Amino acid sequence: MIYLIKEGLDPNKAFKIMESVRKGKVAGGKEAKWEEYKQIMKEHDVPDWYIKSCEKIKYMFPKAHAAAYVTNAFRIAWFKVHVPKAYYSAFFSIRAADNFDASCMILGKEKVKNKMKEIDMKGNSATKKEQDMYAVLELVLEMYERGIKFLPIDLYKSHWKNFTIEDEGIRPPFASIAGLGPIAAESLWKAAQEEEFMSIDEIRIRAKLGDSNIDMLREFGLLDGMQESNQISLFG
């Protein structure tokens, strides 16, 4: 577009030619005005090789988009270096949500290393899910090596989907428990925000959780010290 403007073409025409070329409409024969555009370029002494090149381009990435991506990458890099907790909590909440498994990621770097070795040993037989998880494990290990730790998942402090920043570290959400599911995680969080639970049965009822979900919460220690029911036993 800039070249065509320098050659004397009207900026509006130069823009339309650019858009048609970079999207592959010209190469695909789908630009109805291409003969008109060719004539305009010839009238402004645009070389034939340039016009023929325009007819071969199937896609061209916009320079402004490339500049925006680079600028954004610098912003992300700045946060990773200078505000690491914000970087990791945002990444795990947004980019790694589907591949984050609290059972092998929030219990220290040895657990992380063991899981990475397990996937490595599978080689090409590792599933797509495991391969995607490996990239997240690498970032979790990097976080641990930088001295940042995960705090335990907490019935009242954890959000349902977002990793939250605290002074001592990063608090994982309920959704990081593999198998719990986003609906159950959000339901549990909303119920916990309303009022403190008096028993495990109350969690079942108010958060609408099944036995398998309750077992997951037990596994992570979220129900430690909590009685099964609100009912008082006469023989207890």
Secondary structure, 3 states (H helix, E strand, C coil): CHHHHHCCCCHHHHHHHHHHHHCCCCCCCCCCCHHHHHHHHHHCCCCHHHHHHHCCCCCCCCHHHHHHHHHHHHHHHHHHHHCHHHHHHHHHHHCCHHHCCHHHHCCCHHHHHHHHHHHHHHHHHCCHHHHHHHHHHHHHHHHHHCCCCECCCCCCCCCCCCCEEECCEEECCHHHCCCCCHHHHHHHHHHHHHCCCCCHHHHHHHHCCCHHHHHHHHHCCCCCCCCCCCCCCCCC
